[in-house]
Amino acid sequence: MIKKNCLLLFLVLLIKLNGYSQNSTDIIAIDVRKSGGKIEMIPGSEVKITDRKGYDNQPSFINDKQLAFSSGDEKGNFDIIIYNFENNKFTNLTKTPNQNEYSPRITDCGLYVSAVTVEESGKQRLWLYPTNFGEPELLYDDILPVGYYDWYDNRAAMFVLGDPNSLVYPYSKDDILTISQNIGRTVRKRPKSSEISYIDKNNRSRETETESFNINGFDLEKKVKVTYGNTLEKKEDFIWIDKNYLLTSRGKEIFVRKSSDTSWKKIGEVKLDGYGDISRLDYSPKLKKIVVVMDRID
């Protein structure tokens, strides 16, 4: 188990990063139809991937049949679990009693699942876990504490906790660029591009009746900033479903928007008894599924 002082440090970091306590959450899969920018949820297709009191969160598709997510046990230990859609089986990618793993992502090469790891010492850094269950590797020893991230060109663009929080990208060990500061918790690569997108909290918008944040981006090849409009109200979770369209949620509803448009369009609602709001999302074009995280209220 993590030493008490390290655990307290971790909890402080987690609350500051996520902005909410660790409620019981489940992961739900929903079938969709997609044609170009048009995406529809198939009513009644909702399937619970997890169904228990506890933390099952931060889902990320790692290939055409598997989903990785972070899961907490009754002892307060968090590991990366792999779910296989073909056989409905769960496998522990990590099983570490002295540290905790969060925010899994597949690396560009496909040989590792990366994760934000809270080490026994309390350090919060990015580690690589081989998909063949080999020995894990520390990626960036001096970039910490890492909260969220995504990949481009075999390097990770990382949300680094600080005052203010920063988005950094290491072109090399000696060339670490600070892209932006005072950012939100979502960091996402725009598909089929060299752009990293993020939530900019510096300039809040009132294009609509409710306040929202800017969704900005940075082209890592051209080294120029771009913009993708605004969040839905002040929601901090969004994903790309292709190069041009964004997906987000509000309550139990899911919305889509073209990055060049100003308004979000509702595509459906997840109607499951015993569940509250949606938070994180991910999408698989091959499986034609959206997965969402929902708060348990039972």
ROVEXTI-426139 format. One line per 3 residues: number of its first residue (from 1); their letters; for each residue x, y, z of N, C-alpha, C. Coordinates in pm, whole numbers, plus 32768, in hexadecimal, padded with zeros to 4 digits. Example, Ala and Ser with C-alpha at 12.3 -4.5 7.8 and 13.67 -1.06 7.14 Angstrom:
<recs>
1	as	8527 7DC7 830C 84CE 7E3E 830C 8528 7EB6 830C; 8505 7F1F 82C4 8557 7F96 82CA 850A 8003 8313
</recs>
This chain:
<recs>
1	mik	8054 7F87 8000 8000 8000 8000 8058 807E 8000; 8025 80E8 7FC5 806E 8167 7FC7 8075 819B 8056; 80E6 81D0 807C 80F4 8209 8101 808D 8278 8114
4	knc	8065 828E 818F 7FF6 82E8 81AC 800F 8374 8176; 8088 83AA 818A 80A1 8432 815C 809C 843B 80C4; 80CA 83D2 807F 80C5 83D2 7FEC 8036 83C9 7FBB
7	lll	7FE4 837A 8002 7F59 836D 7FDB 7F11 83F1 7FE9; 7F2F 843B 8055 7EF0 84BD 8068 7F19 851E 7FFA; 7F99 851A 7FD5 7FC8 856F 7F69 7F80 854E 7EE8
10	flv	7F71 84CD 7ECD 7F2D 84A2 7E53 7E9C 84D2 7E50; 7E56 84C8 7EC1 7DCA 84F1 7EC4 7DBC 8586 7EAA; 7E19 85D6 7EE1 7E16 8666 7EC8 7E29 8682 7E34
13	lli	7E8B 863E 7DF5 7EA4 8652 7D67 7E2C 862A 7D15; 7DF0 85B9 7D37 7D80 8586 7CE9 7D08 85E3 7CF0; 7CEB 8618 7D66 7C7B 8674 7D75 7C96 86F4 7D26
16	kln	7D13 8725 7D2A 7D32 879F 7CE0 7D2A 8788 7C4A; 7D53 8710 7C1D 7D50 86F3 7B8E 7CC4 86DC 7B5B; 7C77 868D 7BA0 7BF5 8664 7B6E 7B84 86C3 7B94
19	gys	7B93 8708 7C04 7B2C 8764 7C2E 7AB5 871E 7C6C; 7AC2 869F 7C8B 7A55 865A 7CCD 7A8D 85E2 7D18; 7A41 85B3 7D79 7A6D 8540 7DC7 7A56 84C1 7D77
22	qns	7A8F 8453 7DA8 7A85 83D6 7D5F 7A04 838F 7D81; 799C 83AC 7D33 791C 836A 7D44 7922 82DF 7D09; 78BA 8290 7D26 78AB 8210 7CE2 7880 822B 7C52
25	tdi	78C9 81F2 7BF5 78AD 8209 7B67 78B1 8186 7B1A; 7861 817F 7AB1 7861 810D 7A57 787A 813B 79C9; 78A6 80DC 7975 78C0 80F6 78E9 7851 80B4 7897
28	iai	7813 8103 7840 77A1 80D7 77F0 77C7 80E0 775C; 77A7 8078 770E 77BE 8079 767E 773A 808E 7634; 773E 80DE 75C9 76C7 80FE 757B 76E7 80ED 74E7
31	dvr	7695 80A5 749F 76A8 8097 740F 767B 8116 73C7; 76C3 8137 735A 76A2 81B0 730E 76A3 8191 7278; 765F 81E7 722E 766A 81EA 719D 76B1 826B 7177
34	ksg	7712 8262 711D 775B 82DB 70F5 776E 82DC 705F; 774F 834E 7024 7766 8364 6F96 7795 83F3 6F85; 7815 8404 6F63 784C 848B 6F5C 7845 84CD 6FE4
37	gki	780D 8545 6FE9 77FF 858B 7069 7781 8568 70B3; 772E 8512 7079 76B1 84EC 70BB 76C7 8470 7110; 76A9 847A 7190 76B6 8409 71EB 7637 83FE 723E
40	emi	7604 8384 724B 7589 836B 7296 759F 82FC 72FA; 756C 830E 7373 756A 82A4 73D6 74F8 8245 73B6; 750F 81C3 73C5 74A7 8160 73AD 745C 8149 7430
43	pgs	73DD 8172 7437 7391 8165 74B5 738B 80D4 74E5; 739D 80C1 7566 7395 803C 75A2 7411 7FE8 7595; 747C 8021 755B 74F7 7FD2 7548 7558 7FDE 75BD
46	evk	7533 8028 7625 758E 803D 7696 75B1 7FB9 76DB; 7631 7FA3 76F3 7661 7F2C 7739 76C2 7F57 77A5; 76AF 7F25 781E 770C 7F44 788B 778C 7EF0 787B
49	itd	77FC 7F33 7869 787C 7EEC 7869 78A2 7EC8 78F8; 788D 7F25 7954 78A1 7F09 79E2 781D 7F24 7A2A; 780D 7EE3 7A9C 7791 7EF2 7AE9 77AD 7ECE 7B7A
52	rkg	77E6 7F2E 7BC3 7807 7F17 7C4F 781C 7F9D 7C94; 7813 7F9C 7D18 7836 8012 7D64 78CE 801C 7D68; 7902 808B 7D3A 7992 809C 7D33 79B6 80F2 7CBB
55	ydn	7A38 8106 7CA6 7A6B 8160 7C3F 7A95 8111 7BC4; 7A48 811B 7B59 7A6E 80E9 7AD5 7A5F 815F 7A77; 7ACF 8190 7A41 7ACE 8214 7A04 7B3E 8220 799D
58	qps	7B40 8291 7958 7BA9 82B6 78F8 7BBB 824D 788A; 7B4E 8226 7845 7B59 81C1 77DC 7B9F 81F5 775F; 7BE9 819C 771D 7C2F 81C0 76A4 7C3D 8144 764B
61	fin	7C0B 814C 75D1 7C1C 80DC 7574 7CB0 80D1 754E; 7CE6 8058 7557 7D74 8044 7535 7D85 7FF8 74B2; 7D1A 7FBC 747E 7D1B 7F7E 73F9 7C8A 7F66 73D0
64	dkq	7C76 7F13 736A 7BF0 7F00 7334 7B96 7EA7 7388; 7BCA 7E6D 73F3 7B78 7E15 7444 7B8A 7E26 74DA; 7BE9 7E7B 7505 7C07 7E84 7593 7BFF 7F14 75C6
67	laf	7BD4 7F1E 7643 7BC6 7F9C 768B 7C18 7F96 770A; 7C67 7FFD 7723 7CB2 8007 77A1 7C6E 806C 77FB; 7C71 8053 787E 7C3A 80B5 78DC 7C7E 80A4 7964
70	ssg	7C6D 810A 79B8 7CA4 8106 7A40 7C38 80D6 7AA0; 7C5C 807A 7AF8 7BFA 803E 7B53 7C33 8038 7BE0; 7BE1 8062 7C43 7C0B 805F 7CCE 7BCC 7FEB 7D19
73	dek	7C1C 7FA8 7D6D 7BE5 7F39 7DBC 7BBB 7F69 7E46; 7B8D 7F0B 7E98 7B59 7F2F 7F1B 7BC5 7F60 7F7B; 7C44 7F49 7F59 7CB2 7F77 7FAC 7CE7 8001 7F82
76	gnf	7CAA 8039 7F1B 7CD7 80BC 7EEE 7D4B 80B7 7E8E; 7D62 8042 7E51 7DCD 8034 7DEF 7D93 803B 7D62; 7DD7 8083 7D0A 7DA5 809A 7C83 7E02 805C 7C1C
79	dii	7DC9 800C 7BC4 7E15 7FC8 7B5B 7DD5 7FE0 7AD4; 7E20 7FBF 7A69 7DEC 7FC6 79E1 7DB4 7F3D 79BB; 7D36 7F3E 7991 7CF0 7EC5 7969 7CD5 7ECB 78D2
82	iyn	7CE0 7E58 7890 7CC1 7E4E 7801 7C41 7DFC 77F2; 7BE0 7E35 77AA 7B62 7DEF 778C 7B60 7DCA 76F8; 7B3D 7D4C 76DC 7B37 7D1A 7653 7AA5 7D0E 7627
85	fen	7A80 7D58 75BF 79F6 7D56 758F 79D1 7CD1 754D; 7A33 7C85 751C 7A16 7C07 74D8 79E9 7B9A 7537; 7A2A 7B94 75AD 7A07 7B29 760B 79D4 7B5C 7691
88	nkf	79C7 7BE1 769E 7993 7C20 7718 79E7 7C00 7793; 7A69 7BEF 7780 7AC2 7BCC 77F0 7B17 7C45 7818; 7B3A 7C47 789B 7B8E 7CAF 78D5 7C17 7C74 78F6
91	tnl	7C80 7CC2 78DD 7D08 7C99 78FD 7D52 7D0B 793F; 7D99 7CF0 79AC 7DEC 7D56 79EB 7E6A 7D6D 7998; 7E7B 7DE7 7965 7EFB 7E0B 7929 7F60 7E2C 7996
94	tkt	7F2F 7E6B 7A02 7F85 7E86 7A76 7F44 7E49 7AF2; 7F96 7E26 7B50 7F68 7DF4 7BD2 7FD3 7E19 7C37; 7FD2 7E9A 7C5B 8040 7ED3 7CA9 800D 7F00 7D32
97	pnq	8033 7EBD 7D9E 8001 7EE0 7E23 803B 7F61 7E5B; 80AB 7F92 7E21 80EE 8006 7E5A 80E4 8085 7E05; 8092 8080 7D9D 807E 80F8 7D4C 7FF8 80EE 7D05
100	ney	7FD0 815D 7CC8 7F4D 8164 7C87 7F5D 8197 7BF9; 7F0B 815F 7B9E 7F14 8183 7B11 7E8F 81BC 7ADF; 7E9B 8227 7A8F 7E26 826D 7A5B 7E3C 8292 79C8
103	spr	7DD0 82BD 7987 7DD4 82F9 7902 7E21 82A5 789C; 7DF5 822B 7881 7E3C 81D9 781D 7E27 820D 7790; 7E8F 81FF 773E 7E8A 821F 76AF 7EE6 81BD 7667
106	itd	7EC6 819B 75EC 7F21 814B 759B 7F88 81A9 755E; 8006 8180 755C 806F 81D2 7520 8067 81CB 7488; 80AD 8224 7444 80AB 8228 73B2 80DA 81A4 7375
109	cgl	813E 8167 73B4 8175 80EA 737D 811B 8072 7398; 80BE 8080 73F5 8062 8013 7415 809A 7FA7 746E; 8114 7FB7 749E 8155 7F50 74F0 8143 7F65 7585
112	yvs	8113 7FDC 75AB 8104 7FFD 7638 807C 803F 7651; 804A 802A 76CA 7FDF 807D 76FF 8020 80DA 7764; 8016 815B 774D 804E 81BB 77AC 7FE9 81D7 7819
115	avt	801A 8206 788B 7FC1 8229 78FA 8005 828E 7954; 7FB5 82E9 798A 7FE5 8340 79F5 7FEE 82EB 7A73; 8065 82E3 7AAA 807F 8289 7B1B 80A6 82D9 7B96
118	vee	805D 82C2 7C02 8081 82FD 7C83 80D8 8296 7CCB; 8158 82B5 7CD1 81B9 8257 7D07 81B5 8253 7DA0; 81F8 81F3 7DD8 81F9 81E3 7E6B 8230 825F 7EAF
121	sgk	828C 82A4 7E6C 82C6 831E 7EA4 8267 8396 7E9E; 81F9 8388 7E51 819C 83F6 7E3E 81AF 843F 7DBB; 821C 8422 7D72 8231 8461 7CF0 81C7 8431 7C8D
124	qrl	8199 848C 7C38 812E 846F 7BD9 8166 8486 7B4C; 8191 8416 7B0E 81D6 8420 7A8E 819A 83BF 7A28; 81C5 83CF 79AB 8191 837C 793E 81E8 8300 792E
127	wly	81A7 828A 7931 81EA 820A 7921 81B1 81C0 78A9; 8201 8163 7875 81D9 810E 7805 81CD 807D 7834; 815B 803E 7813 8142 7FB4 783A 8134 7F60 77BB
130	ptn	8193 7F04 77A1 8190 7EB6 7725 8110 7E64 7719; 80D9 7E60 76A0 805F 7E12 7688 807A 7D7C 7693; 80FA 7D54 7690 811C 7CC6 76A4 8139 7CA6 7736
133	fge	8116 7D05 778F 8121 7CF6 7820 81B2 7CEE 7850; 820D 7D2E 7806 8298 7D37 7830 82AA 7DA0 789C; 8328 7DBE 78B9 8347 7E1E 7924 8325 7EAE 78F9
136	pel	82E4 7EFA 7950 82C3 7F85 792E 833E 7FDE 792B; 8330 8050 78E5 839F 80AE 78D6 836F 813B 78F7; 83C1 8183 7942 83A6 8211 795B 83CB 8260 78DE
139	lyd	8372 82B8 78B2 838B 8300 7836 83D7 8382 784D; 839C 83E0 7895 83DC 8462 78AD 83F5 846F 7943; 8473 8463 796C 8490 8460 79FB 8484 84E8 7A3E
142	dil	8491 8554 79F0 8494 85DA 7A2D 841D 8630 7A05; 83B4 85F5 79C7 833A 863F 79AA 82CD 860A 7A07; 82A3 865C 7A67 8244 8632 7ACD 8210 86AD 7B19
145	pvg	819D 869F 7B5C 8140 862E 7B58 80E6 8634 7ADC; 80E0 85C7 7A93 808F 85BD 7A1A 8000 8598 7A40; 7F9F 85DA 7A00 7F14 85BB 7A1A 7ED0 8578 79A4
148	yyd	7EDB 85B5 792E 7E9A 8582 78B6 7EF8 8595 7841; 7ED9 8555 77CF 7F39 855A 7761 7EFD 8517 76E6; 7F3F 8529 7675 7F25 84D9 75FD 7FA3 84D6 75A9
151	wyd	7FA2 8480 7542 801C 8460 74F8 801E 84A0 746E; 8097 84CB 7447 80B2 84EF 73BC 8146 84D4 73A0; 8161 848B 7334 81EA 8471 7308 823E 8430 7376
154	nra	8201 83D0 73BC 8245 8384 7425 8273 83DA 749A; 8235 844E 74AA 824E 84A3 751E 81C7 84CA 7559; 81C6 84E6 75D9 8148 8505 761D 813D 859A 7639
157	amf	80CD 85D4 7610 80A9 865C 763B 8065 864E 76C2; 8098 8692 772A 806F 8676 77B3 803B 86F0 77FE; 7FCC 86DB 7844 7F99 8739 78A8 7FEF 8725 7925
160	vlg	8034 878E 794D 808A 8788 79C4 804D 87E2 7A2F; 8032 87A7 7AA2 7FF6 87F0 7B11 8055 885C 7B44; 8020 88D4 7B56 8071 8941 7B8B 8019 89B8 7BA8
163	dpn	8055 8A29 7BB6 800B 8AA5 7BD1 803D 8B10 7B70; 8006 8B13 7AF4 7F90 8AC7 7AC6 7FB7 8A3F 7A8B; 7F51 89EE 7A6C 7F68 8971 7A24 7F9A 8991 7997
166	slv	7FF4 893A 7963 8032 8953 78E1 8020 88DE 7883; 8023 88FA 7800 8029 8894 779A 80B2 889B 775A; 80FD 882B 7762 8186 882B 772E 8197 87BA 76C9
169	ypy	81F9 87CD 766F 8219 8766 760C 82B1 875D 75FF; 82EB 86E6 7619 837D 86D7 7612 83AB 86B0 7585; 83D6 8712 7537 8412 86F0 74B5 8490 869E 74CA
172	skd	84D5 86B9 7537 854A 866A 7561 855B 8683 75F6; 85BC 8641 7632 85D3 8653 76C2 85F9 86E2 76E3; 863B 8725 7686 8669 87AD 769F 8611 8816 765D
175	dil	85A7 87EB 761A 854D 8848 75D5 84BE 8826 75F9; 8492 8859 766D 840B 8842 769F 83BC 88C3 7691; 8359 88BF 7639 830B 8936 761C 8290 893F 7677
178	tis	827B 89B2 76B5 81FE 89CE 76FB 819C 8A08 7697; 8134 89BB 7677 80D3 89E3 7611 8071 8A48 7648; 803E 8A2E 76C1 7FDB 8A88 76FC 7FD9 8A73 7792
181	qni	7F99 8ACF 77D8 7F88 8AC6 7869 7EF7 8ADF 788D; 7ED4 8AB6 7906 7E4A 8AC1 7937 7DEB 8A74 78DB; 7E09 89F3 78CA 7DBB 89A0 7870 7D5E 8944 78BF
184	grt	7CFA 890C 7879 7C9F 88AB 78B4 7CD6 881E 78AC; 7C85 87BD 78D8 7CBB 8736 78EA 7CBD 86E1 786B; 7C7E 870E 77FE 7C7F 86BF 7783 7CF1 86E8 7728
187	vrk	7D43 8686 7703 7DAF 8698 76A1 7D9A 862C 7637; 7D80 8654 75BA 7D5F 85F3 7551 7DA3 8617 74CD; 7DE1 85B3 748F 7E16 85C7 7408 7DA1 85CA 73A5
190	rpk	7DA5 8627 734A 7D43 862C 72DF 7D66 85C1 7277; 7D0A 8568 7256 7D2A 84FA 71F9 7D5E 852C 7173; 7DBB 84DF 713B 7DF4 84FA 70B7 7E2B 8588 70AD
193	sse	7E6C 85B4 7117 7EAA 8638 7119 7F20 8636 7178; 7F69 86A4 717B 7FD7 86B4 71DA 7FB0 8715 7249; 7F2D 871D 7265 7EF9 877E 72C5 7ECF 873B 7348
196	isy	7EF4 877A 73B6 7EC7 8753 743C 7E5E 87B8 7469; 7DEA 8787 7493 7D7F 87E1 74C0 7D73 87DD 7558; 7D42 884C 758E 7D39 8859 7620 7CD5 88C7 7641
199	idk	7CAF 88CF 76BF 7C52 8936 76EF 7CA1 89AB 7728; 7C89 8A20 76F2 7CCC 8A9A 771E 7C6E 8AE6 777C; 7C95 8AF2 77F9 7C41 8B36 785C 7C65 8BC9 786D
202	nnr	7CC1 8BFB 781C 7CEA 8C87 782A 7C82 8CE7 77F4; 7C45 8CC2 7784 7BE3 8D1A 7745 7B5D 8CD4 773D; 7B05 8CF2 7799 7A82 8CB4 779A 7A25 8CFC 773A
205	sre	79D0 8CB0 76F9 797A 8CE6 7691 78EA 8CEF 76C0; 78A4 8D51 768B 7815 8D5E 76A4 77CB 8D6D 761E; 77F3 8D16 75BD 77AF 8D17 753C 771D 8CED 754B
208	tet	7701 8C9C 75AD 7679 8C71 75CA 764E 8CAE 764F; 75D9 8C85 7680 75A6 8CBE 76FD 75F6 8C8F 7776; 763C 8C1E 7769 768A 8BEA 77D8 771E 8BF6 77BB
211	esf	776D 8C05 7823 77FD 8C14 7814 783B 8B8F 77EA; 78A4 8B96 7799 78E9 8B1D 776C 797E 8B39 7764; 79CB 8ACC 774E 7A5B 8AD8 773B 7A7C 8ACE 76A6
214	nin	7AF2 8AFD 7682 7B22 8AEB 75FA 7B61 8A60 75EA; 7B49 8A20 7579 7B93 89A8 7554 7BFB 89D3 74EE; 7C78 89CF 7515 7CE5 89FB 74BF 7D3B 8983 7496
217	gfd	7D97 899F 743E 7DF3 8938 7412 7E7A 8973 73F1; 7EDA 8919 73E0 7F60 8943 73BA 7F96 88DF 7355; 7FC0 8913 72E0 7FFB 88BD 727A 808E 88A6 729D
220	lek	80AF 8829 72BF 8135 880A 72F1 819E 880A 7283; 8175 8805 7205 81D3 880D 7196 81E9 889F 716B; 817B 88E8 7158 8185 8972 712C 81A0 89D2 719F
223	kvk	8185 89A4 721A 8197 89F5 7293 8141 8A74 7291; 80C1 8A5F 7270 8062 8ACD 7270 7FE5 8AA2 72BD; 7FA1 8B04 72F9 7F27 8AE8 7343 7EAF 8AEB 72E5
226	vty	7E4B 8A98 7306 7DCE 8A93 72BA 7D5B 8A94 731E; 7CE1 8AA9 72EB 7C6D 8AAA 7345 7C00 8A51 730D; 7BB4 8A12 7367 7B48 89B8 7341 7AC3 89E1 7381
229	gnt	7AB3 8A60 73A0 7A36 8A8D 73DB 7A32 8A7B 7472; 79BA 8A61 74A7 79A7 8A62 7538 7970 89DF 756D; 7985 89CA 75ED 794A 8959 7631 78B3 896C 763E
232	lek	786C 8903 765E 77DE 890C 767E 77D3 893A 770F; 77A9 89B6 7721 77AC 89F4 77A6 783B 89E7 77DB; 784F 89B7 7853 78D7 89AE 788A 7900 891B 789C
235	ked	78D0 88C5 7842 78F2 8838 7848 7982 8823 7818; 79CF 87D6 7865 7A5D 87C6 7847 7A7F 8746 77FC; 7A1E 86F1 77E1 7A3B 8673 779C 7A0A 8679 770C
238	fiw	7A64 8660 76AE 7A3D 8656 7622 7A9B 85F3 75DD; 7A6E 85BE 756A 7AC2 8569 7517 7AAC 8590 7485; 7B05 8561 742F 7AF2 856A 739F 7ABC 84E5 736E
241	idk	7A56 84E7 7317 7A28 846B 72DA 7A63 845A 724E; 7A98 84C4 7216 7AE9 84C2 719D 7B32 8548 7198; 7B6D 856A 7127 7BBE 85E3 7121 7B6D 8663 7134
244	nyl	7AEB 865E 7116 7A9B 86D9 7111 7A31 86E6 717E; 7A0F 8679 71C1 799D 867C 721C 79C4 8658 72AC; 798A 86A6 7309 79A1 8696 7398 7925 865D 73DB
247	lts	793C 8615 7449 78CF 85DC 7497 78E0 8605 7528; 7870 8626 756A 7873 8649 75F8 77EF 861E 7638; 77DE 863D 76B7 7763 8616 76FE 7736 8684 775C
250	rgk	76B7 867C 7782 767F 86D1 77EB 7613 8680 782F; 7622 8669 78B1 75C4 8611 78F5 75CF 8585 78BB; 755E 854E 788F 755D 84CA 784F 7559 84D3 77B7
253	eif	7564 854D 7783 7558 8563 76F3 75E2 856C 76B2; 75E8 8545 7632 7663 854A 75E4 764E 85A7 756D; 76B3 85F7 754F 76A9 865E 74E8 771F 8653 7487
256	vrk	7708 867F 740B 7770 8682 73A5 7779 870F 736B; 77ED 8734 7339 77FF 87B6 72F9 7874 87AF 7297; 7861 87E9 7220 78D2 87FC 71C7 792D 8865 7201
259	ssd	79B0 8851 71F7 7A0E 88AB 723B 7A06 893A 7206; 79D2 894C 718D 79C5 89D2 7154 793E 8A12 7171; 78E2 89C8 71B1 785E 89FD 71D3 785D 8A37 7260
262	tsw	77EF 8A7A 7283 77E6 8AB6 7308 7785 8A6E 7364; 7729 8A1E 732D 76C1 89E1 7381 76D1 8949 7387; 76B3 8911 73FD 76B6 8881 7414 762B 8848 73F7
265	kki	7626 87CF 73BD 75AA 878D 739C 759C 870D 73ED; 752B 86FE 7430 7511 8686 7480 74FD 860E 7424; 7540 859D 7444 752F 8524 73F4 74EA 84B5 7442
268	gev	74D3 84C9 74C3 748F 8463 750F 74A2 8472 75A4; 7462 8419 75EE 7467 841B 7680 7477 838B 76B2; 74CC 8379 7715 74E2 82F4 774F 747E 82E2 77C0
271	kld	741C 828D 77A8 73AF 827B 7808 73C1 81F8 7853; 7408 81FF 78C1 741E 818A 7917 73FA 81AE 79A6; 73A6 815E 79E4 7381 8176 7A6F 73FB 8167 7AC9
274	gyg	7401 81BA 7B30 746C 81AF 7B92 74EB 81F9 7B6D; 74E4 824D 7B04 755C 8294 7ADA 7542 8329 7ACD; 75AA 8376 7AEA 75A4 8406 7ADF 75E8 8437 7A60
277	dis	763F 849B 7A70 7679 84DF 79FC 76E6 848D 79B8; 76F9 84AC 7938 7769 8478 78EA 77E1 84D3 7900; 7858 8498 7907 78D2 84EA 790A 7929 84C5 7892
280	rld	7986 846B 78A1 79E3 844D 7834 79A2 83F9 77C6; 79DE 8405 774C 79AA 83BD 76D9 7A20 8389 7686; 7A04 8325 7634 7A60 82FD 75CA 7A10 82BE 755A
283	ysp	7A4F 82B0 74E5 7A07 8283 746D 7A60 8227 741C; 7A25 81BA 73E9 7A6A 815E 7390 7A24 815D 7309; 7A64 8191 729F 7A25 818D 721A 7A18 80FF 71E5
286	klk	7A72 80A6 720B 7A6B 801C 71DC 79F8 7FD0 721D; 79EA 7FDF 72A1 797E 7F9A 72E8 78FA 7FE3 72DC; 7900 8062 72B1 788A 80B8 72A9 7845 80C0 7331
289	kiv	7898 80DF 7395 7868 80EB 741E 789F 816A 745F; 784B 81A7 74B0 7876 820D 750F 7878 81CC 7598; 78DE 81E7 75E8 78D9 81C1 7675 78D6 8241 76C7
292	vvm	7888 823E 7732 787C 82B1 778C 788D 8281 781C; 78B6 82DD 7870 78BC 82C5 7900 7845 830A 7940; 77FC 82C1 7996 7787 82FB 79D9 7790 82E6 7A6F
295	dri	7763 8349 7ABA 7761 8340 7B4C 76F1 82E2 7B79; 7711 8288 7BD5 76AB 8235 7C13 7664 8287 7C7F; 75E1 8279 7C87 7596 82C2 7CED 7548 8263 7D47
298	d	7566 81DF 7D3D 751F 817F 7D94 756A 816C 7E17
</recs>
